[in-house]
Amino acid sequence: MAIQNLSEEQIRTWTREQKDRWWFENVFRGGMPQLTLRSAITGFCLGGILSATNLYVGARTGWSLGVGLTSVILAFAIFRVLSRLGARDMTILENNCSQSIATAAGYMTGPLISGIAAYMWVQNEVMPWWQLFWFTTVLSILGVLVAFPMKRRFINDEQQPFPEGRACGVVLDALYTGHAASGMFKAKALAISAGIAGFVTFVSGAAYMKLLRTIPMIGEWWSSGLGWKEFLKGKSQILDKVFHLPHNLDGWYYNLAAKGVVPQPRLAGVELRSMGVSPALDFAMIGAGGLMGIRPALSMFIGMCINFLIVVPWMISEGEILPRADGSWSRAHILNSWALWWGISIMVTASMVSLFAKPQVFIQAFGSLFRKAKKDPSTDVLGHIEVPLWISWVGIPIVGAVSVWMAHDWFGVSWIFGATAIPLIIVLTLIAASSTALTGITPTGALSKIPQFLFGALDPKHPPTNLMAGVICVEVTSNASNLLMDIKPGYMLGGKPRHQAIGHCIGILAGAMASTPLFYLLFLSKYNPEKAAVDPQHVQKVMAPEGDPFSFPSAVQWKGVSDLVTAIFGESGAGSLLTTSIIVSMVIAAAVGLVMEITRVVTKNKFPLSPLALGLGVVVPPDSTMAMFAGAMMFTILGSIYKKRSEESMGRRIWFDCHEPLCAGLIAGAALIGIGEILCRVFLLPD
């Protein structure tokens, strides 16, 4: 059946109880199998495989693959094949449950390639495997406990888009309802858009083009007796000359500029592309922008322009932002050394105002603790299928206390600092979840610096404090925000929330069981305690040796921030963490965010800009922001044009009726082929 949605007017004016009742009566599929033995086993196996892949790729690239769409399509394909052999096909909710389990497993690898790896480097010792297993498992469970109360706000009440989650829901709906004429048309639209995005991503992938070039060499390799990668190393000059479609759209201009035909585009003496301002053909972000909508996309674009085209050049010309040690510039350097702080400031302010603008959320939450056991069903329509709030209110303190004990007993983090991390988790999750809800992007990289700087300043002589307290905050924040993304398709398709919660816990177990032993086998098999006693960088050299493909980019950043705050706030440090210009920018941004968010609340969301999205425009890479804005503009304009046509019009059927399938197809096609390109580069091509 077609996915049903509330109108913007209904979202804005209805109470949460009205929205819950509408969902229960029109969307909920209570009698359909969901968390079955086969869906649990399928998700468990897929989650283990995908989390292992995430660990391997993340150690090389610094980022984790999105596994939701991958697991949806894999589970669908597996059971569609099995159904032809006599097995009963999966229901749509069984498939969604499988992807929930697999997605939860995929999130488990985040701290292994970032904060925990950095902790081992700083301490120059290896964490016992059982500590790693239980620490990441406990933090992930805490993320589940934090996510489900927020689900009632972000998904049930505000009906936030969660673009990638919505894409999963649309893909599932198209796969399982494609037999109807309308469903088949949407499925074809999704498939065609996925094919176009996948094809362009394929010809843009250097790894794919290199592999195509190696096909005529297979016979030569077979007779050479060499390993595949070893053989290809001898062909590096040939492979390096292989053409692929450029990812950045302005490459031709810079080629002309290099020849002196046209001037180099610079601001304050810095090339625009050095700051990351370079449009790219990124269909995944175009699709995300189409799902996001024009208001947040426009706000992000304005925030990006203000930051990189006005404020940053101004600060560079004033000497407030300095180049790197080698005199070069990069977006990451500009962001981390100056621009990050005003972007974070406006997001923090907007998120807090948005939260406290709805005091009924607190009243309902804490009131449930003291409510009598027998309730009037009209006060909580979904009380019998939602995860009870008391589980979170009781579970968060208990599981949080366990994580604080682990941090204290295993890593030497003070009881006070560990306990302080728990309420900070709630604040950071509100910020991260708001970002994920709008854009599908969880800004954990930017948010990780807040607890690192905070706890580093409070305890500068003990680096594990800022690292492991930061891991507690960021791992739970990331897990909760991403799980909200995963809960979205279940809500769209009428799944039972309690089953999704259980599925997430199964996925956590699958991810921990798969990624923990693989982490030690891949990266720590050469660890030698005797060498570590004489070489203060032994663990780092073992995990990321010079010239090795496993460079752990995220861990390098975590360790760098830890070293920075130790140097600044330690006894040997000097200077101030935040310059005067940074503090002024934060104050101005906070004031602007306060005024804009209050205006948005007072006007009942009719204010055209989002202060949270403005801040995201600072943090998100400019090429992604530009692609999302382009996608939002394209789908908004075409949708408004063809909405006025007759229902039988092909233009209306494509650009208005198939808006979401088209966007979902762009995301799915580009993401899946992009993931394959990374895997080809990692597994099949020489370093």
Stockholm file with secondary structure:
# STOCKHOLM 1.0

chainA/1-687         MAIQNLSEEQIRTWTREQKDRWWFENVFRGGMPQLTLRSAITGFCLGGILSATNLYVGARTGWSLGVGLTSVILAFAIFRVLSRLGARDMTILENNCSQSIATAAGYMTGPLISGIAAYMWVQNEVMPWWQLFWFTTVLSILGVLVAFPMKRRFINDEQQPFPEGRACGVVLDALYTGHAASGMFKAKALAISAGIAGFVTFVSGAAYMKLLRTIPMIGEWWSSGLGWKEFLKGKSQILDKVFHLPHNLDGWYYNLAAKGVVPQPRLAGVELRSMGVSPALDFAMIGAGGLMGIRPALSMFIGMCINFLIVVPWMISEGEILPRADGSWSRAHILNSWALWWGISIMVTASMVSLFAKPQVFIQAFGSLFRKAKKDPSTDVLGHIEVPLWISWVGIPIVGAVSVWMAHDWFGVSWIFGATAIPLIIVLTLIAASSTALTGITPTGALSKIPQFLFGALDPKHPPTNLMAGVICVEVTSNASNLLMDIKPGYMLGGKPRHQAIGHCIGILAGAMASTPLFYLLFLSKYNPEKAAVDPQHVQKVMAPEGDPFSFPSAVQWKGVSDLVTAIFGESGAGSLLTTSIIVSMVIAAAVGLVMEITRVVTKNKFPLSPLALGLGVVVPPDSTMAMFAGAMMFTILGSIYKKRSEESMGRRIWFDCHEPLCAGLIAGAALIGIGEILCRVFLLPD
#=GR chainA/1-687 SS CCCCCCCHHHHHHSCHHHHHHHHHHHTCCTTSCCSCHHHHHHHHHHHHHHHHHHHHHHHHHSCCCCCHHHHHHHHHHHHHHHHHTTCCCCCHHHHHHHHHHHHHHHGGGTGGGTHHHHHHHHHTSCCCHHHHHHHHHHHHHHHHHHHHHHHIIIIIISCCCCHHHHHHHHHHHHHHSTTSHHHHHHHHHHHHHHHHHHHHHHHHCHHHHHHHHHGGGHHHHHHHTCCHHHHHHTTHHHHTTCCCCCSBTTHHHHHHHHTTSSCCCEETTEEGGGGTCCCBCCHHHHHHHHHHCHHHHHHHHHHHHIIIIIIHHHHHHTTSSCCCTTSCCCHHHHIIIIIHHHHHHHHHHHHHHHHHTCHHHHHHHHHHHHSCSSCCGGGCTTTTTSCCHHHHHHHHHHHHHHHHHHHHHHHCCCHHHHHHHHHHHHHHHHHHHHHHHHHSCCCHHHHTHHHHHHHHHHSTTCHHHHHHHHHHHHHHHHHHHHHHHHHHHHHHHTCCHHHHHHHHHHHHHHHHHHHHHHHHHHHSTTCCHHHHHHCTTHHHHHHSCTTCSCCCHHHHHHHHHHHHHHHHHSTTCCSCSSCHHHHHHHHHHHHHHHHHHHHHHHTTSCSSCCHHHHHHHHHSCHHHHHHHHHHHHHHHHHHHHHTTSCTTCHHHIIIIITHHHHHHHHHHHHHHHHHHHHHHHHHTSCC
#=GC SS_cons         CCCCCCCHHHHHHSCHHHHHHHHHHHTCCTTSCCSCHHHHHHHHHHHHHHHHHHHHHHHHHSCCCCCHHHHHHHHHHHHHHHHHTTCCCCCHHHHHHHHHHHHHHHGGGTGGGTHHHHHHHHHTSCCCHHHHHHHHHHHHHHHHHHHHHHHIIIIIISCCCCHHHHHHHHHHHHHHSTTSHHHHHHHHHHHHHHHHHHHHHHHHCHHHHHHHHHGGGHHHHHHHTCCHHHHHHTTHHHHTTCCCCCSBTTHHHHHHHHTTSSCCCEETTEEGGGGTCCCBCCHHHHHHHHHHCHHHHHHHHHHHHIIIIIIHHHHHHTTSSCCCTTSCCCHHHHIIIIIHHHHHHHHHHHHHHHHHTCHHHHHHHHHHHHSCSSCCGGGCTTTTTSCCHHHHHHHHHHHHHHHHHHHHHHHCCCHHHHHHHHHHHHHHHHHHHHHHHHHSCCCHHHHTHHHHHHHHHHSTTCHHHHHHHHHHHHHHHHHHHHHHHHHHHHHHHTCCHHHHHHHHHHHHHHHHHHHHHHHHHHHSTTCCHHHHHHCTTHHHHHHSCTTCSCCCHHHHHHHHHHHHHHHHHSTTCCSCSSCHHHHHHHHHHHHHHHHHHHHHHHTTSCSSCCHHHHHHHHHSCHHHHHHHHHHHHHHHHHHHHHTTSCTTCHHHIIIIITHHHHHHHHHHHHHHHHHHHHHHHHHTSCC
//
